[in-house]
């Protein structure tokens, strides 16, 4: 952490990823020090403080057809745990700060940067207040646990057992972006070369459900767009609409300018309307495509589609994960690599009710289903544990049901 970073510097472009986290860290350490709560590295009579800030920003219109870039109140919850070595001295979890639930964060301002800054400052203030409130209890607990111990013994008691982080092993990766066999793409290329317009449009529609990485293929789709988007014939417009959609759904950034040109230059109002919509879609798909086509995380032992599914699971994106787990259930239910990956995700996420995982209960339930019908009894202890400790009632229900399949 750069402790020399000023609040004014951090206030610039505050909505950028990572800026908010650095601001909270910087302000928190400064205020802990100002309050006399921050220990020096050579101090003995101290406890470790673990802080988890579960903070979700919301924008006006989220979950509707009309989202905007304007911020509204976030959801926020604080979890603070005090440790003496491996032993928990005190655990504190705040209520959810949420205007809908009646616990609001103040500071409604017109400027989004100032609004975000006000919310993050309120987060830090809440952390400081909770730490001060807990201080006497923690101090008494520390004194009780270390009574009669000399300095050396206290230092020894403060040592915690180092555990290796739970991380998913990362494969060597593939050397080339051309990981999809040409035999997979070839039928699409042949169909797009057809003189039958309906066949070409049907191929564009089929491409919407794929995640191909092929310059040759999407250059052909781009040619479809360029050959038709300035035309006025209804059939040309129809082909341009579907080809533009297929190009946007590719998620390949190099074709964005073509989608933009369609919106700006076409004379057909219907095509213009769709092209503007596809620009927004393409922005979302580009993020997804980068995760799906990341060959650095691909395993040479898997086929191209299994590697894509693995990357979808790794992405953390709810929609991609839902698609992946259902496809695994249908086509890869015995694949040891993907089963182990689903097991890892369940083990590290499904017990937590943090906001970031709250919307993925369906995915965790499907993961329980996949593991339960895999026939691998090694997953039964995990499903038994999920049946007791998963945060979502639905996940607990599915875990119990599908653990029984492994008896």
C-alpha positions as CSV (number, residue, x, y, z in Angstrom):
1,X,0.0,0.0,0.0
2,X,1.3,3.5,-0.9
3,X,0.8,5.4,2.3
4,X,1.9,8.6,0.6
5,X,-1.2,8.6,-1.6
6,X,-3.4,11.5,-0.8
7,X,-7.2,11.5,-0.5
8,X,-7.4,14.0,-3.3
9,X,-5.5,11.7,-5.6
10,X,-7.7,8.8,-4.7
11,X,-10.8,10.9,-5.3
12,X,-10.0,11.1,-9.0
13,X,-11.7,8.4,-11.0
14,X,-12.9,6.8,-7.8
15,X,-15.3,4.6,-9.7
16,X,-12.4,2.7,-11.3
17,X,-11.7,-0.8,-10.0
18,X,-9.3,-0.9,-7.1
19,X,-9.5,2.8,-6.2
20,X,-12.1,2.4,-3.6
21,X,-10.2,-0.4,-1.9
22,X,-7.0,1.6,-1.7
23,X,-9.0,4.6,-0.3
24,X,-10.5,2.5,2.5
25,X,-7.2,0.9,3.4
26,X,-5.4,4.3,3.5
27,X,-8.1,6.0,5.6
28,X,-8.5,3.0,7.9
29,X,-4.9,2.8,8.8
30,X,-4.6,6.6,9.3
31,X,-7.6,6.6,11.6
32,X,-6.5,3.6,13.6
33,X,-3.2,5.3,14.2
34,X,-4.9,8.6,15.2
35,X,-7.1,6.7,17.7
36,X,-4.1,4.9,19.2
37,X,-5.5,1.5,18.0
38,X,-2.7,0.6,15.5
39,X,0.1,-1.5,17.0
40,X,3.7,-1.2,16.2
41,X,5.5,-4.2,14.8
42,X,7.5,-4.6,18.1
43,X,4.5,-4.4,20.4
44,X,3.7,-7.5,22.5
45,X,0.3,-6.9,24.1
46,X,-1.7,-6.8,20.8
47,X,-4.2,-8.9,19.0
48,X,-4.6,-9.5,15.2
49,X,-7.6,-7.8,13.6
50,X,-9.2,-9.3,10.6
51,X,-11.6,-7.1,8.7
52,X,-13.9,-8.0,5.8
53,X,-15.9,-5.3,4.1
54,X,-18.7,-6.7,2.0
55,X,-19.5,-3.7,-0.2
56,X,-21.7,-3.7,-3.3
57,X,-22.2,-0.6,-5.4
58,X,-25.6,-0.1,-7.2
59,X,-26.4,2.0,-10.1
60,X,-29.8,3.5,-10.9
61,X,-31.8,1.2,-13.0
62,X,-29.9,-2.0,-12.1
63,X,-31.9,-5.0,-13.0
64,X,-34.1,-3.1,-15.4
65,X,-33.9,-2.4,-19.2
66,X,-32.8,1.2,-18.4
67,X,-29.6,1.1,-16.3
68,X,-27.6,4.4,-15.9
69,X,-24.2,5.4,-14.7
70,X,-25.7,7.2,-11.7
71,X,-24.9,5.7,-8.3
72,X,-27.5,5.0,-5.7
73,X,-27.1,3.7,-2.1
74,X,-24.8,0.6,-1.8
75,X,-25.3,-2.4,0.4
76,X,-22.5,-2.8,3.0
77,X,-21.8,-5.1,5.9
78,X,-18.7,-5.3,8.1
79,X,-17.2,-8.4,9.7
80,X,-14.5,-7.9,12.3
81,X,-12.7,-10.8,14.0
82,X,-10.1,-10.4,16.8
83,X,-7.5,-13.2,17.0
84,X,-4.9,-14.4,19.5
85,X,-2.9,-16.7,17.4
86,X,-5.5,-19.3,16.0
87,X,-8.0,-18.5,18.8
88,X,-10.9,-16.2,18.1
89,X,-11.3,-13.7,20.9
90,X,-14.3,-11.8,19.5
91,X,-16.4,-11.8,16.4
92,X,-18.5,-8.8,15.3
93,X,-20.8,-8.6,12.3
94,X,-22.7,-5.4,11.6
95,X,-26.2,-5.2,10.2
96,X,-26.6,-4.7,6.5
97,X,-26.3,-0.9,5.8
98,X,-29.1,-0.6,3.3
99,X,-31.7,2.2,3.0
100,X,-34.4,-0.4,2.0
101,X,-33.8,-2.3,5.3
102,X,-33.8,0.9,7.3
103,X,-30.1,1.2,8.1
104,X,-28.9,3.9,5.8
105,X,-25.5,5.4,5.1
106,X,-25.6,9.2,5.0
107,X,-24.2,11.6,2.5
108,X,-26.5,11.8,-0.5
109,X,-24.7,14.1,-2.9
110,X,-25.3,14.9,-6.6
111,X,-21.8,14.2,-7.7
112,X,-21.1,10.4,-8.0
113,X,-17.4,10.8,-7.0
114,X,-18.4,12.7,-3.8
115,X,-21.2,10.2,-3.1
116,X,-18.9,7.3,-3.4
117,X,-16.3,9.1,-1.3
118,X,-19.0,9.7,1.4
119,X,-20.1,6.1,1.5
120,X,-16.5,4.8,1.7
121,X,-15.7,7.3,4.5
122,X,-18.8,6.1,6.3
123,X,-17.5,2.6,5.9
124,X,-14.2,3.5,7.6
125,X,-16.0,5.4,10.4
126,X,-18.2,2.4,11.0
127,X,-15.1,0.1,11.3
128,X,-13.4,2.5,13.7
129,X,-16.6,2.8,15.8
130,X,-17.0,-1.0,16.0
131,X,-13.3,-1.5,16.8
132,X,-13.5,1.1,19.7
133,X,-16.8,-0.5,21.0
134,X,-15.1,-4.0,21.1
135,X,-11.8,-2.8,22.5
136,X,-12.6,-3.3,26.2
137,X,-14.0,-6.8,25.7
138,X,-11.1,-7.8,23.6
139,X,-8.6,-6.3,26.0
140,X,-10.2,-8.3,28.9
141,X,-10.2,-11.5,26.9
142,X,-6.5,-11.0,26.0
143,X,-5.6,-10.4,29.6
144,X,-7.4,-13.5,30.7
145,X,-5.8,-15.7,28.0
146,X,-2.2,-14.3,28.7
147,X,-2.4,-14.1,32.5
148,X,0.9,-15.1,34.1
149,X,2.7,-15.4,30.8
150,X,6.0,-13.6,30.2
151,X,6.7,-11.7,27.0
152,X,8.3,-14.6,25.3
153,X,5.3,-16.8,26.0
154,X,2.8,-14.2,24.9
155,X,4.7,-13.8,21.6
156,X,4.6,-17.6,21.2
157,X,0.8,-17.6,21.9
158,X,0.3,-15.0,19.3
159,X,1.8,-17.1,16.6
160,X,-0.8,-18.6,14.3
161,X,-0.6,-21.8,12.3
162,X,0.3,-20.9,8.8
163,X,-1.9,-22.7,6.4
164,X,-1.4,-22.8,2.6
165,X,-4.0,-20.6,0.9
166,X,-6.8,-22.5,-0.7
167,X,-6.1,-21.9,-4.4
168,X,-7.1,-23.7,-7.5
169,X,-4.0,-25.1,-9.2
170,X,-3.2,-23.3,-12.3
171,X,-2.3,-25.4,-15.3
172,X,0.7,-24.6,-17.5
173,X,-1.6,-23.1,-20.1
174,X,-1.7,-23.3,-23.9
175,X,0.9,-21.6,-26.1
176,X,-1.5,-20.4,-28.8
177,X,-4.8,-18.5,-29.0
178,X,-5.7,-20.9,-31.9
179,X,-7.0,-23.6,-29.5
180,X,-10.2,-24.3,-31.3
181,X,-9.7,-27.0,-34.0
182,X,-10.3,-25.8,-37.5
183,X,-12.7,-28.8,-38.0
184,X,-15.1,-27.2,-35.5
185,X,-15.2,-23.8,-37.3
186,X,-15.2,-25.2,-40.9
187,X,-18.9,-26.0,-41.2
188,X,-19.7,-22.4,-40.2
189,X,-17.3,-21.0,-42.8
190,X,-18.9,-23.2,-45.5
191,X,-22.4,-22.1,-44.5
192,X,-21.4,-18.4,-44.6
193,X,-20.0,-18.8,-48.1
194,X,-23.3,-20.1,-49.3
195,X,-25.3,-18.2,-51.9
196,X,-28.4,-18.9,-49.9
197,X,-29.2,-15.8,-47.7
198,X,-31.4,-17.7,-45.4
199,X,-28.7,-20.2,-44.7
200,X,-26.2,-17.4,-43.9
201,X,-28.7,-15.8,-41.5
202,X,-29.3,-19.2,-39.8
203,X,-25.6,-19.5,-39.4
204,X,-25.4,-16.1,-37.8
205,X,-28.1,-17.1,-35.4
206,X,-26.2,-20.3,-34.5
207,X,-23.1,-18.3,-33.7
208,X,-24.9,-16.5,-31.0
209,X,-24.7,-19.6,-28.8
210,X,-21.0,-20.2,-29.3
211,X,-17.7,-18.7,-28.1
212,X,-15.4,-19.2,-31.0
213,X,-12.0,-17.5,-31.3
214,X,-11.4,-17.4,-35.1
215,X,-10.3,-14.5,-37.1
216,X,-11.2,-16.3,-40.3
217,X,-14.7,-17.0,-39.2
218,X,-15.5,-13.5,-37.9
219,X,-13.8,-11.8,-40.8
220,X,-16.4,-13.6,-42.9
221,X,-19.2,-12.3,-40.6
222,X,-17.8,-8.8,-40.8
223,X,-17.9,-9.1,-44.6
224,X,-21.6,-10.0,-44.4
225,X,-22.1,-6.8,-42.4
226,X,-20.2,-4.6,-44.8
227,X,-21.9,-6.1,-47.8
228,X,-25.4,-5.3,-46.5
229,X,-25.6,-2.5,-43.9
230,X,-25.8,0.3,-46.4
231,X,-28.5,-1.3,-48.5
232,X,-32.2,-0.5,-48.4
233,X,-33.6,-3.8,-49.6
234,X,-35.4,-5.4,-46.6
235,X,-33.6,-8.7,-47.1
236,X,-30.2,-7.0,-47.0
237,X,-31.2,-5.1,-43.9
238,X,-32.4,-8.4,-42.3
239,X,-29.0,-10.0,-43.0
240,X,-27.1,-7.0,-41.7
241,X,-29.1,-7.1,-38.4
242,X,-28.3,-10.8,-37.8
243,X,-24.6,-10.5,-38.9
244,X,-24.1,-7.4,-36.7
245,X,-25.6,-9.2,-33.8
246,X,-23.3,-12.2,-34.4
247,X,-20.3,-9.9,-34.6
248,X,-21.2,-8.2,-31.3
249,X,-21.8,-11.5,-29.6
250,X,-18.4,-12.7,-30.6
251,X,-17.0,-10.5,-27.8
252,X,-13.9,-9.9,-30.0
253,X,-12.8,-6.3,-29.5
254,X,-11.3,-5.9,-33.0
255,X,-14.7,-5.9,-34.5
256,X,-16.3,-3.2,-32.3
257,X,-15.5,-0.4,-34.9
258,X,-17.6,-2.2,-37.5
259,X,-20.6,-2.4,-35.1
260,X,-20.1,1.3,-34.4
261,X,-20.0,2.1,-38.1
262,X,-23.3,0.3,-38.7
263,X,-25.0,2.5,-36.0
264,X,-23.5,5.7,-37.4
265,X,-23.8,5.2,-41.2
266,X,-26.8,3.0,-41.9
267,X,-29.8,4.7,-43.4
268,X,-32.2,2.1,-42.0
269,X,-33.7,3.2,-38.6
270,X,-34.4,-0.4,-37.5
271,X,-30.8,-1.5,-38.2
272,X,-29.5,1.7,-36.4
273,X,-31.6,0.9,-33.3
274,X,-30.3,-2.7,-33.2
275,X,-26.7,-1.7,-33.8
276,X,-26.8,0.8,-30.9
277,X,-28.2,-2.0,-28.7
278,X,-25.5,-4.4,-29.9
279,X,-22.8,-1.9,-28.9
280,X,-23.9,-2.2,-25.3
281,X,-24.1,-6.0,-25.6
282,X,-20.6,-6.2,-27.1
283,X,-19.2,-4.3,-24.1
284,X,-20.4,-7.0,-21.8
285,X,-19.4,-9.8,-24.1
286,X,-15.9,-8.5,-24.5
287,X,-15.3,-8.9,-20.8
288,X,-16.7,-12.5,-20.9
289,X,-14.7,-13.4,-24.0
290,X,-11.4,-12.3,-22.5
291,X,-12.1,-14.7,-19.6
292,X,-13.3,-17.6,-21.7
293,X,-10.4,-17.4,-24.3
294,X,-7.7,-17.0,-21.6
295,X,-5.3,-19.7,-22.8
296,X,-2.9,-19.2,-19.9
297,X,-5.4,-21.0,-17.6
298,X,-6.2,-23.8,-20.0
299,X,-5.1,-27.4,-19.5
300,X,-3.6,-29.3,-22.4
301,X,-5.3,-32.5,-21.2
302,X,-8.8,-31.0,-21.8
303,X,-10.6,-30.5,-25.1
304,X,-11.3,-26.9,-26.3
305,X,-14.9,-26.9,-25.0
306,X,-14.0,-28.3,-21.5
307,X,-11.3,-25.6,-21.3
308,X,-13.9,-22.9,-22.0
309,X,-16.2,-24.3,-19.4
310,X,-13.3,-24.3,-16.9
311,X,-12.6,-20.7,-17.7
312,X,-16.3,-19.8,-17.3
313,X,-16.3,-21.3,-13.8
314,X,-13.0,-19.5,-13.0
315,X,-14.5,-16.2,-14.2
316,X,-16.8,-15.8,-11.2
317,X,-19.5,-14.4,-13.6
318,X,-22.9,-15.7,-12.6
319,X,-24.3,-16.1,-16.1
320,X,-21.2,-17.9,-17.4
321,X,-21.1,-20.1,-14.4
322,X,-24.8,-21.1,-14.8
323,X,-24.2,-21.9,-18.4
324,X,-21.1,-23.9,-17.6
325,X,-22.5,-26.0,-14.7
326,X,-25.5,-27.0,-16.8
327,X,-23.3,-27.9,-19.8
328,X,-21.1,-29.9,-17.5
329,X,-24.1,-31.8,-16.2
330,X,-25.2,-32.6,-19.7
331,X,-21.9,-33.3,-21.5
332,X,-19.0,-33.5,-18.9
333,X,-20.5,-35.2,-15.9
334,X,-17.6,-37.6,-15.5
335,X,-14.8,-35.1,-16.2
336,X,-12.5,-35.3,-13.1
337,X,-10.9,-31.9,-13.8
338,X,-14.2,-30.0,-14.0
339,X,-15.7,-32.0,-11.0
340,X,-12.7,-31.0,-8.9
341,X,-13.1,-27.4,-9.9
342,X,-16.8,-27.4,-8.9
343,X,-15.9,-29.0,-5.6
344,X,-13.3,-26.3,-5.0
345,X,-15.8,-23.5,-5.7
346,X,-18.4,-25.0,-3.4
347,X,-15.9,-25.5,-0.6
348,X,-14.6,-22.0,-0.7
349,X,-17.8,-20.0,-1.5
350,X,-21.1,-21.7,-0.6
351,X,-20.9,-21.5,3.2
352,X,-20.6,-17.7,3.0
353,X,-23.6,-15.3,2.8
354,X,-21.5,-12.4,1.5
355,X,-23.2,-10.3,-1.2
356,X,-20.8,-11.4,-3.9
357,X,-22.0,-15.0,-3.6
358,X,-25.6,-14.4,-2.7
359,X,-26.9,-14.3,-6.2
360,X,-25.3,-17.7,-7.2
361,X,-27.4,-20.1,-5.1
362,X,-28.8,-21.7,-8.3
363,X,-25.2,-22.3,-9.5
364,X,-24.2,-23.9,-6.2
365,X,-27.3,-26.1,-6.2
366,X,-26.5,-27.3,-9.7
367,X,-22.9,-28.0,-8.6
368,X,-24.3,-30.2,-5.8
369,X,-26.4,-32.0,-8.4
370,X,-23.4,-32.5,-10.7
371,X,-21.2,-33.9,-7.9
372,X,-24.0,-36.0,-6.6
373,X,-24.7,-37.8,-9.9
374,X,-21.0,-38.1,-10.7
375,X,-20.7,-41.5,-9.0
376,X,-17.6,-40.3,-7.2
377,X,-18.1,-41.1,-3.5
378,X,-15.2,-38.9,-2.6
379,X,-17.5,-35.9,-2.9
380,X,-20.0,-37.2,-0.3
381,X,-18.3,-35.6,2.7
382,X,-18.4,-32.2,1.0
383,X,-22.1,-32.6,0.1
384,X,-22.8,-33.7,3.7
385,X,-21.1,-30.6,4.9
386,X,-22.9,-28.4,2.5
387,X,-26.2,-29.9,3.7
388,X,-25.4,-28.5,7.1
389,X,-23.5,-25.4,6.5
390,X,-24.3,-23.9,3.1
391,X,-25.6,-20.3,3.4
392,X,-28.5,-20.9,1.1
393,X,-31.5,-23.1,2.2
394,X,-31.8,-24.2,-1.4
395,X,-28.2,-25.3,-1.6
396,X,-28.5,-27.2,1.7
397,X,-31.6,-29.0,0.3
398,X,-29.8,-30.0,-2.9
399,X,-26.7,-31.0,-1.1
400,X,-28.7,-33.3,1.2
401,X,-30.6,-34.8,-1.7
402,X,-27.6,-35.5,-3.9
403,X,-25.3,-36.6,-1.1
404,X,-27.8,-39.5,-0.9
405,X,-27.1,-40.4,-4.5
406,X,-23.5,-41.3,-3.4
407,X,-24.5,-43.7,-0.5
